[in-house]
Amino acid sequence: MASPLPASAVEPSADAMPALFAGLTPDSEEALARFDAAHDPFEPDQSLLAGTPARSLAQAMTELVDMLKRIDIDRVARRQGWWNRFTGADLEARIELEVAAHSLGDAMRRTAAEAAAARRAQAAMRADLPRLDAAQVAHQALADSAAVFLRGSDPADPVVARLHRRLGNLEALHASNRLTRAQMTLAIDHLSGLLDRFTDIEQLLFPVWQHHALAVAQGTAGTDHGSGVLAQLQNIHARFEGALVSRMTSDS
């Protein structure tokens, strides 16, 4: 989970920049210049603007669910009798299962690519949080200093009015960045949940499922041992689909 915003960013010192406007009056162009020079806006990692990693990963995992639902393991089991072996129906079912297993492997590789992109986005957001926190501290200090500096000034003066507008814009930006930080924290946590579940599926469930599916498809199920492999495949298939569905439900 991302770290909370430091207390110093929430309650900065009102005199954090006491010398910024020293020797100046609010109606001077130099005051505007110093304000502008002191304002360093936060710029997020540009790679975060190029896509929607959480949505893309979730969509890829949904594709896996759809593919699994279309694979009828029970149909393979029903075609293991002697008549189906005589007519070739068992071979047809096993070929269909082998094709489905390879197609699912391709989908897993696509999902793994989306997961890699999600990990990069998560790392970028984690790296952005300390920079955003530092910017928020500086923005609050600048806003506090400018507010003190403008006390008692004539708002009708054109230069003073411009400095007031700059201060108002900075305060709006500061509030927007608080929301941005909250959204980034939620996005990091959301991606963590998706990535944890996908890692379990990629490293544990899918390899076992694929091993058993190919064993059944290549004819092992025609033996006594194969019947046990087929039963295990049915169980693993249900767990595989259940794990994906559970992830999609918890993140909806």
TORKOL-4160 file (C-alpha; in steps of 0.2 Angstrom, whole numbers, padded with zeros to 4 digits, m for minus):
252
<pt num="1" X="0000" Y="0000" Z="0000"/>
<pt num="2" X="0006" Y="0018" Z="m0004"/>
<pt num="3" X="0012" Y="0028" Z="0010"/>
<pt num="4" X="0001" Y="0042" Z="0017"/>
<pt num="5" X="0004" Y="0060" Z="0013"/>
<pt num="6" X="0018" Y="0066" Z="0026"/>
<pt num="7" X="0011" Y="0078" Z="0039"/>
<pt num="8" X="0023" Y="0092" Z="0033"/>
<pt num="9" X="0013" Y="0092" Z="0016"/>
<pt num="10" X="m0003" Y="0093" Z="0025"/>
<pt num="11" X="0001" Y="0107" Z="0038"/>
<pt num="12" X="0016" Y="0117" Z="0031"/>
<pt num="13" X="0023" Y="0131" Z="0040"/>
<pt num="14" X="0015" Y="0148" Z="0037"/>
<pt num="15" X="0033" Y="0156" Z="0036"/>
<pt num="16" X="0041" Y="0143" Z="0026"/>
<pt num="17" X="0047" Y="0155" Z="0013"/>
<pt num="18" X="0049" Y="0171" Z="0023"/>
<pt num="19" X="0062" Y="0180" Z="0012"/>
<pt num="20" X="0053" Y="0177" Z="m0005"/>
<pt num="21" X="0045" Y="0194" Z="m0006"/>
<pt num="22" X="0058" Y="0203" Z="0005"/>
<pt num="23" X="0060" Y="0221" Z="0000"/>
<pt num="24" X="0045" Y="0221" Z="m0012"/>
<pt num="25" X="0027" Y="0228" Z="m0013"/>
<pt num="26" X="0012" Y="0218" Z="m0019"/>
<pt num="27" X="0010" Y="0230" Z="m0034"/>
<pt num="28" X="0028" Y="0227" Z="m0041"/>
<pt num="29" X="0031" Y="0217" Z="m0056"/>
<pt num="30" X="0046" Y="0209" Z="m0047"/>
<pt num="31" X="0034" Y="0201" Z="m0035"/>
<pt num="32" X="0025" Y="0192" Z="m0049"/>
<pt num="33" X="0042" Y="0187" Z="m0056"/>
<pt num="34" X="0047" Y="0180" Z="m0039"/>
<pt num="35" X="0031" Y="0170" Z="m0037"/>
<pt num="36" X="0033" Y="0163" Z="m0055"/>
<pt num="37" X="0051" Y="0158" Z="m0052"/>
<pt num="38" X="0046" Y="0150" Z="m0035"/>
<pt num="39" X="0032" Y="0140" Z="m0043"/>
<pt num="40" X="0038" Y="0123" Z="m0049"/>
<pt num="41" X="0023" Y="0113" Z="m0055"/>
<pt num="42" X="0023" Y="0094" Z="m0053"/>
<pt num="43" X="0024" Y="0084" Z="m0069"/>
<pt num="44" X="0019" Y="0066" Z="m0068"/>
<pt num="45" X="0029" Y="0052" Z="m0077"/>
<pt num="46" X="0023" Y="0054" Z="m0095"/>
<pt num="47" X="0022" Y="0036" Z="m0098"/>
<pt num="48" X="0007" Y="0036" Z="m0086"/>
<pt num="49" X="m0003" Y="0046" Z="m0099"/>
<pt num="50" X="0000" Y="0033" Z="m0113"/>
<pt num="51" X="m0013" Y="0020" Z="m0107"/>
<pt num="52" X="m0024" Y="0012" Z="m0095"/>
<pt num="53" X="m0014" Y="m0002" Z="m0087"/>
<pt num="54" X="m0027" Y="m0008" Z="m0075"/>
<pt num="55" X="m0041" Y="m0008" Z="m0087"/>
<pt num="56" X="m0030" Y="m0017" Z="m0100"/>
<pt num="57" X="m0025" Y="m0030" Z="m0088"/>
<pt num="58" X="m0043" Y="m0033" Z="m0082"/>
<pt num="59" X="m0049" Y="m0035" Z="m0100"/>
<pt num="60" X="m0036" Y="m0047" Z="m0104"/>
<pt num="61" X="m0040" Y="m0058" Z="m0088"/>
<pt num="62" X="m0059" Y="m0057" Z="m0093"/>
<pt num="63" X="m0054" Y="m0064" Z="m0110"/>
<pt num="64" X="m0046" Y="m0078" Z="m0101"/>
<pt num="65" X="m0062" Y="m0081" Z="m0092"/>
<pt num="66" X="m0072" Y="m0081" Z="m0108"/>
<pt num="67" X="m0060" Y="m0094" Z="m0116"/>
<pt num="68" X="m0060" Y="m0105" Z="m0101"/>
<pt num="69" X="m0079" Y="m0105" Z="m0101"/>
<pt num="70" X="m0079" Y="m0111" Z="m0119"/>
<pt num="71" X="m0068" Y="m0126" Z="m0115"/>
<pt num="72" X="m0080" Y="m0140" Z="m0111"/>
<pt num="73" X="m0069" Y="m0152" Z="m0101"/>
<pt num="74" X="m0085" Y="m0163" Z="m0097"/>
<pt num="75" X="m0087" Y="m0165" Z="m0116"/>
<pt num="76" X="m0070" Y="m0173" Z="m0117"/>
<pt num="77" X="m0075" Y="m0185" Z="m0102"/>
<pt num="78" X="m0091" Y="m0190" Z="m0110"/>
<pt num="79" X="m0082" Y="m0195" Z="m0126"/>
<pt num="80" X="m0070" Y="m0208" Z="m0118"/>
<pt num="81" X="m0081" Y="m0223" Z="m0120"/>
<pt num="82" X="m0077" Y="m0237" Z="m0132"/>
<pt num="83" X="m0090" Y="m0232" Z="m0145"/>
<pt num="84" X="m0083" Y="m0214" Z="m0146"/>
<pt num="85" X="m0066" Y="m0221" Z="m0148"/>
<pt num="86" X="m0073" Y="m0232" Z="m0162"/>
<pt num="87" X="m0081" Y="m0218" Z="m0171"/>
<pt num="88" X="m0066" Y="m0206" Z="m0168"/>
<pt num="89" X="m0077" Y="m0194" Z="m0157"/>
<pt num="90" X="m0064" Y="m0195" Z="m0143"/>
<pt num="91" X="m0050" Y="m0190" Z="m0155"/>
<pt num="92" X="m0060" Y="m0175" Z="m0161"/>
<pt num="93" X="m0063" Y="m0169" Z="m0143"/>
<pt num="94" X="m0045" Y="m0171" Z="m0139"/>
<pt num="95" X="m0039" Y="m0162" Z="m0154"/>
<pt num="96" X="m0052" Y="m0148" Z="m0149"/>
<pt num="97" X="m0044" Y="m0148" Z="m0132"/>
<pt num="98" X="m0026" Y="m0147" Z="m0138"/>
<pt num="99" X="m0031" Y="m0132" Z="m0149"/>
<pt num="100" X="m0040" Y="m0123" Z="m0135"/>
<pt num="101" X="m0025" Y="m0126" Z="m0124"/>
<pt num="102" X="m0013" Y="m0118" Z="m0136"/>
<pt num="103" X="m0025" Y="m0104" Z="m0139"/>
<pt num="104" X="m0026" Y="m0101" Z="m0120"/>
<pt num="105" X="m0007" Y="m0101" Z="m0119"/>
<pt num="106" X="m0007" Y="m0087" Z="m0132"/>
<pt num="107" X="m0020" Y="m0077" Z="m0122"/>
<pt num="108" X="m0009" Y="m0080" Z="m0106"/>
<pt num="109" X="0006" Y="m0073" Z="m0115"/>
<pt num="110" X="m0004" Y="m0057" Z="m0120"/>
<pt num="111" X="m0010" Y="m0056" Z="m0102"/>
<pt num="112" X="0007" Y="m0057" Z="m0096"/>
<pt num="113" X="0012" Y="m0043" Z="m0107"/>
<pt num="114" X="m0002" Y="m0032" Z="m0100"/>
<pt num="115" X="0004" Y="m0037" Z="m0083"/>
<pt num="116" X="0022" Y="m0031" Z="m0087"/>
<pt num="117" X="0015" Y="m0015" Z="m0092"/>
<pt num="118" X="0004" Y="m0014" Z="m0076"/>
<pt num="119" X="0020" Y="m0017" Z="m0066"/>
<pt num="120" X="0029" Y="m0003" Z="m0075"/>
<pt num="121" X="0015" Y="0009" Z="m0072"/>
<pt num="122" X="0014" Y="0004" Z="m0054"/>
<pt num="123" X="0033" Y="0007" Z="m0052"/>
<pt num="124" X="0031" Y="0024" Z="m0060"/>
<pt num="125" X="0017" Y="0030" Z="m0049"/>
<pt num="126" X="0027" Y="0024" Z="m0034"/>
<pt num="127" X="0041" Y="0034" Z="m0040"/>
<pt num="128" X="0030" Y="0049" Z="m0043"/>
<pt num="129" X="0022" Y="0050" Z="m0025"/>
<pt num="130" X="0038" Y="0057" Z="m0016"/>
<pt num="131" X="0040" Y="0070" Z="m0030"/>
<pt num="132" X="0022" Y="0075" Z="m0028"/>
<pt num="133" X="0023" Y="0076" Z="m0010"/>
<pt num="134" X="0038" Y="0087" Z="m0011"/>
<pt num="135" X="0029" Y="0098" Z="m0024"/>
<pt num="136" X="0014" Y="0099" Z="m0012"/>
<pt num="137" X="0025" Y="0105" Z="0002"/>
<pt num="138" X="0033" Y="0119" Z="m0009"/>
<pt num="139" X="0016" Y="0124" Z="m0016"/>
<pt num="140" X="0008" Y="0126" Z="0001"/>
<pt num="141" X="0023" Y="0136" Z="0007"/>
<pt num="142" X="0022" Y="0147" Z="m0008"/>
<pt num="143" X="0003" Y="0150" Z="m0006"/>
<pt num="144" X="0005" Y="0154" Z="0013"/>
<pt num="145" X="0019" Y="0166" Z="0009"/>
<pt num="146" X="0010" Y="0175" Z="m0005"/>
<pt num="147" X="m0006" Y="0176" Z="0006"/>
<pt num="148" X="0003" Y="0185" Z="0020"/>
<pt num="149" X="0012" Y="0196" Z="0007"/>
<pt num="150" X="m0005" Y="0201" Z="m0001"/>
<pt num="151" X="m0013" Y="0206" Z="0016"/>
<pt num="152" X="m0019" Y="0224" Z="0015"/>
<pt num="153" X="m0015" Y="0226" Z="m0003"/>
<pt num="154" X="m0026" Y="0235" Z="m0015"/>
<pt num="155" X="m0036" Y="0222" Z="m0025"/>
<pt num="156" X="m0040" Y="0235" Z="m0038"/>
<pt num="157" X="m0022" Y="0237" Z="m0043"/>
<pt num="158" X="m0019" Y="0227" Z="m0059"/>
<pt num="159" X="m0002" Y="0219" Z="m0053"/>
<pt num="160" X="m0010" Y="0215" Z="m0036"/>
<pt num="161" X="m0025" Y="0207" Z="m0045"/>
<pt num="162" X="m0013" Y="0197" Z="m0056"/>
<pt num="163" X="m0004" Y="0190" Z="m0041"/>
<pt num="164" X="m0021" Y="0186" Z="m0033"/>
<pt num="165" X="m0026" Y="0176" Z="m0048"/>
<pt num="166" X="m0009" Y="0167" Z="m0048"/>
<pt num="167" X="m0012" Y="0163" Z="m0029"/>
<pt num="168" X="m0030" Y="0157" Z="m0033"/>
<pt num="169" X="m0023" Y="0146" Z="m0047"/>
<pt num="170" X="m0010" Y="0139" Z="m0036"/>
<pt num="171" X="m0022" Y="0134" Z="m0022"/>
<pt num="172" X="m0034" Y="0126" Z="m0035"/>
<pt num="173" X="m0019" Y="0116" Z="m0041"/>
<pt num="174" X="m0014" Y="0111" Z="m0024"/>
<pt num="175" X="m0031" Y="0104" Z="m0021"/>
<pt num="176" X="m0031" Y="0095" Z="m0037"/>
<pt num="177" X="m0014" Y="0087" Z="m0033"/>
<pt num="178" X="m0022" Y="0081" Z="m0016"/>
<pt num="179" X="m0035" Y="0072" Z="m0027"/>
<pt num="180" X="m0022" Y="0066" Z="m0039"/>
<pt num="181" X="m0012" Y="0058" Z="m0025"/>
<pt num="182" X="m0027" Y="0049" Z="m0018"/>
<pt num="183" X="m0031" Y="0042" Z="m0035"/>
<pt num="184" X="m0013" Y="0036" Z="m0038"/>
<pt num="185" X="m0014" Y="0028" Z="m0021"/>
<pt num="186" X="m0030" Y="0019" Z="m0025"/>
<pt num="187" X="m0023" Y="0014" Z="m0043"/>
<pt num="188" X="m0007" Y="0007" Z="m0035"/>
<pt num="189" X="m0017" Y="m0004" Z="m0023"/>
<pt num="190" X="m0029" Y="m0009" Z="m0037"/>
<pt num="191" X="m0015" Y="m0015" Z="m0048"/>
<pt num="192" X="m0007" Y="m0024" Z="m0033"/>
<pt num="193" X="m0023" Y="m0034" Z="m0031"/>
<pt num="194" X="m0024" Y="m0038" Z="m0050"/>
<pt num="195" X="m0005" Y="m0042" Z="m0051"/>
<pt num="196" X="m0005" Y="m0054" Z="m0036"/>
<pt num="197" X="m0019" Y="m0064" Z="m0043"/>
<pt num="198" X="m0012" Y="m0065" Z="m0060"/>
<pt num="199" X="0005" Y="m0070" Z="m0053"/>
<pt num="200" X="m0004" Y="m0085" Z="m0044"/>
<pt num="201" X="m0012" Y="m0090" Z="m0060"/>
<pt num="202" X="0003" Y="m0088" Z="m0071"/>
<pt num="203" X="0015" Y="m0097" Z="m0059"/>
<pt num="204" X="0004" Y="m0110" Z="m0052"/>
<pt num="205" X="m0013" Y="m0113" Z="m0059"/>
<pt num="206" X="m0010" Y="m0111" Z="m0078"/>
<pt num="207" X="0005" Y="m0122" Z="m0079"/>
<pt num="208" X="m0004" Y="m0136" Z="m0070"/>
<pt num="209" X="m0019" Y="m0134" Z="m0081"/>
<pt num="210" X="m0009" Y="m0134" Z="m0097"/>
<pt num="211" X="0001" Y="m0149" Z="m0092"/>
<pt num="212" X="m0015" Y="m0159" Z="m0088"/>
<pt num="213" X="m0024" Y="m0153" Z="m0103"/>
<pt num="214" X="m0011" Y="m0158" Z="m0115"/>
<pt num="215" X="m0009" Y="m0175" Z="m0107"/>
<pt num="216" X="m0027" Y="m0178" Z="m0110"/>
<pt num="217" X="m0027" Y="m0171" Z="m0128"/>
<pt num="218" X="m0012" Y="m0182" Z="m0133"/>
<pt num="219" X="m0021" Y="m0198" Z="m0128"/>
<pt num="220" X="m0015" Y="m0201" Z="m0110"/>
<pt num="221" X="m0033" Y="m0201" Z="m0105"/>
<pt num="222" X="m0037" Y="m0217" Z="m0114"/>
<pt num="223" X="m0027" Y="m0227" Z="m0100"/>
<pt num="224" X="m0032" Y="m0230" Z="m0082"/>
<pt num="225" X="m0020" Y="m0217" Z="m0077"/>
<pt num="226" X="m0027" Y="m0205" Z="m0090"/>
<pt num="227" X="m0044" Y="m0206" Z="m0081"/>
<pt num="228" X="m0036" Y="m0199" Z="m0066"/>
<pt num="229" X="m0028" Y="m0185" Z="m0076"/>
<pt num="230" X="m0044" Y="m0181" Z="m0084"/>
<pt num="231" X="m0053" Y="m0180" Z="m0067"/>
<pt num="232" X="m0038" Y="m0169" Z="m0060"/>
<pt num="233" X="m0040" Y="m0158" Z="m0076"/>
<pt num="234" X="m0059" Y="m0155" Z="m0072"/>
<pt num="235" X="m0054" Y="m0150" Z="m0054"/>
<pt num="236" X="m0040" Y="m0138" Z="m0060"/>
<pt num="237" X="m0051" Y="m0131" Z="m0073"/>
<pt num="238" X="m0064" Y="m0126" Z="m0061"/>
<pt num="239" X="m0051" Y="m0119" Z="m0049"/>
<pt num="240" X="m0043" Y="m0109" Z="m0063"/>
<pt num="241" X="m0059" Y="m0101" Z="m0069"/>
<pt num="242" X="m0065" Y="m0098" Z="m0051"/>
<pt num="243" X="m0049" Y="m0089" Z="m0047"/>
<pt num="244" X="m0051" Y="m0077" Z="m0062"/>
<pt num="245" X="m0069" Y="m0074" Z="m0059"/>
<pt num="246" X="m0066" Y="m0070" Z="m0041"/>
<pt num="247" X="m0053" Y="m0058" Z="m0046"/>
<pt num="248" X="m0065" Y="m0049" Z="m0058"/>
<pt num="249" X="m0079" Y="m0049" Z="m0045"/>
<pt num="250" X="m0068" Y="m0042" Z="m0031"/>
<pt num="251" X="m0061" Y="m0028" Z="m0043"/>
<pt num="252" X="m0078" Y="m0023" Z="m0051"/>
